[in-house]
Amino acid sequence: MTATCLALGDSYTIGEGVAATERWPNQLAAELRKRGVDMAEPRIIAKTGWTTDELNEAIDRERVQDSFDLVTLLIGVNNQYRGRDPENYRVEFASLLRRAIHFAGGDARRVIVVSIPDWGVTPFSLGRDRARIAAEIDAFNGVNRDVTKQAGARYADITPLSREGVLMVVSDGLHPSSTMYARWTAAILPQATAVLSGGSAVSDVS
């Protein structure tokens, strides 16, 4: 039976600036197929610039009624970029995670939350307060990690990778290249493999 995936997010999930096959959800599906999983191409609900509330509204418009074997959620960078409150993010992220769990047939262990990368290391951020950006990204990730742990979902921390790949960006100087997405994919893959094999890979949440 073909396994299905729903990927929820923003520019990082839709892969701003890269080909569809180079987006990390598509790379993840390809890697799973290499490992013998009969995996469909992911359904993606994501758009550059979306915040938590905008993703929530988009899900409403999409009227998703299917249940998926795997659901991923990566959202929050635009909340930080627009100067929104982390506690407001907590409320809206928790709502989105509940929806993600619902789309995973009510099984939180079939949901992987992916941490927010740090755009402050990219050329786009030149002249900005990079230390402040990093601190705020850490604060938002502290929120989504906490909410994920409480819900019993899985967590993949790709933020350290984003901070190592300063030059792994597309022409806009901001969004990740396919090479960086491949590194994210490798970090997310153990959790996805565990979901689809019925295993119990240890979540990054602690």
C-alpha positions in Angstrom: 0.0 0.0 0.0 1.4 3.4 -1.0 2.3 5.6 2.0 1.2 9.2 2.0 2.6 12.4 3.4 1.2 15.9 4.1 3.8 18.7 4.6 2.6 21.9 6.2 4.6 25.1 6.3 6.0 28.2 4.7 8.8 29.0 2.2 11.1 26.4 3.7 8.6 23.6 2.9 7.5 24.9 -0.5 11.2 25.3 -1.3 11.4 28.9 -2.5 14.0 29.2 -5.2 14.5 25.4 -5.9 12.8 22.9 -8.2 9.9 20.9 -6.9 12.1 17.7 -6.7 14.6 19.6 -4.6 12.2 20.6 -1.8 13.0 18.7 1.4 9.6 16.9 1.5 10.2 15.7 -2.0 13.7 14.7 -1.2 12.4 12.9 1.9 10.0 10.9 -0.2 12.7 10.0 -2.6 15.0 8.8 0.2 12.2 6.7 1.7 11.6 5.1 -1.7 15.3 4.2 -1.9 14.8 2.4 1.4 12.0 0.3 0.0 9.0 2.4 1.1 6.2 2.6 -1.5 5.9 6.4 -1.0 3.7 8.8 -2.9 4.8 12.4 -3.7 3.9 14.6 -0.7 0.9 16.9 -0.6 2.2 20.3 0.3 0.3 23.1 1.9 2.9 25.9 2.2 3.6 29.3 0.8 6.4 31.8 1.2 5.7 34.4 3.9 3.0 32.5 5.7 2.7 32.8 9.5 0.9 30.4 11.8 -2.5 32.0 11.3 -2.1 32.2 7.6 -1.2 28.5 7.3 -4.3 27.7 9.5 -6.5 29.7 7.1 -5.0 28.0 4.1 -5.7 24.6 5.6 -9.3 25.7 6.0 -9.4 26.7 2.3 -7.9 23.4 1.2 -10.6 21.4 3.1 -8.2 18.5 3.8 -10.2 15.4 4.5 -7.7 12.7 3.9 -5.7 10.9 6.6 -2.0 10.6 6.0 0.6 8.1 7.1 3.1 10.9 7.8 2.5 14.6 8.5 5.3 17.3 8.9 5.0 20.8 10.3 7.5 23.6 10.0 6.2 27.1 10.7 7.1 30.1 12.7 10.0 32.0 11.0 7.6 34.7 9.6 6.1 35.1 13.1 9.6 35.9 14.3 10.4 38.1 11.3 7.3 40.2 11.8 8.0 40.7 15.4 5.2 38.7 16.8 4.9 37.5 20.4 6.3 33.9 21.1 3.3 33.3 23.4 0.9 34.1 20.7 2.9 31.7 18.5 2.5 29.1 21.3 -1.3 29.2 21.0 -1.4 29.2 17.2 1.3 26.6 16.8 -0.5 24.3 19.3 -3.7 24.6 17.2 -1.8 23.7 14.1 -0.1 20.7 15.7 -3.5 19.5 16.8 -4.7 19.7 13.2 -1.6 17.9 12.0 -2.2 15.1 14.5 -5.8 14.9 13.2 -4.5 14.5 9.7 -2.3 11.7 10.9 -5.3 9.7 12.0 -5.1 11.1 15.5 -1.7 9.5 16.1 0.8 12.1 17.3 3.8 9.7 16.7 3.1 10.0 13.0 3.7 13.8 13.1 7.2 15.3 12.7 7.7 18.9 13.8 10.7 20.5 12.2 12.5 23.3 14.0 12.8 26.8 12.5 16.1 27.5 10.7 18.1 30.6 11.5 17.9 33.0 8.6 20.2 35.4 10.5 23.3 33.6 9.3 22.4 34.2 5.6 23.7 37.0 3.3 20.2 38.4 3.4 20.6 39.4 7.0 23.7 41.5 6.4 23.5 44.7 8.5 20.9 43.3 10.9 21.3 42.2 14.5 22.2 38.6 13.9 22.6 37.8 17.6 19.1 39.1 18.3 17.7 37.1 15.4 19.4 33.9 16.7 18.1 34.5 20.2 14.5 35.0 18.9 14.7 31.9 16.7 15.9 30.0 19.7 12.9 31.3 21.7 10.4 30.3 19.1 12.0 26.9 18.8 11.8 26.6 22.5 8.1 27.1 22.2 7.5 24.6 19.4 9.7 22.0 21.0 7.7 22.3 24.3 4.4 22.1 22.5 5.6 19.1 20.5 6.8 17.3 23.6 3.5 17.9 25.4 1.6 16.5 22.4 3.8 13.4 22.1 4.8 14.1 18.5 8.3 13.8 17.0 10.8 16.6 16.6 13.6 17.1 14.2 16.1 19.9 15.0 17.6 21.2 11.8 18.5 24.6 13.3 22.2 23.8 13.9 22.5 22.6 10.3 21.1 25.9 9.1 23.7 27.8 11.1 26.5 25.8 9.5 25.4 26.4 5.9 25.9 30.1 5.6 26.5 29.9 1.9 24.0 27.1 1.1 21.4 29.5 -0.2 19.7 30.3 -3.6 20.1 33.5 -5.5 18.0 35.6 -3.1 20.6 35.1 -0.4 18.0 33.9 2.0 16.4 30.6 1.2 18.2 27.2 1.4 19.7 25.5 -1.6 18.9 21.9 -2.6 22.2 21.0 -0.9 21.0 22.4 2.4 17.6 20.7 2.0 19.4 17.4 1.5 21.1 17.9 4.9 17.7 18.6 6.5 16.3 15.5 4.8 19.1 13.4 6.3 18.2 14.7 9.8 14.5 14.1 9.3 14.8 10.7 7.7 15.3 8.6 10.8 12.1 9.9 12.3 10.2 9.4 9.0 11.5 5.9 8.6 10.4 5.1 12.2 6.9 6.4 11.5 6.5 4.3 8.3 8.1 1.2 9.6 6.3 1.2 13.0 9.6 1.7 14.7 10.4 4.0 17.6 13.3 6.3 16.6 14.1 8.5 19.5 12.7 12.1 19.1 15.0 15.0 19.4 12.6 16.4 22.0 14.0 16.4 25.5 
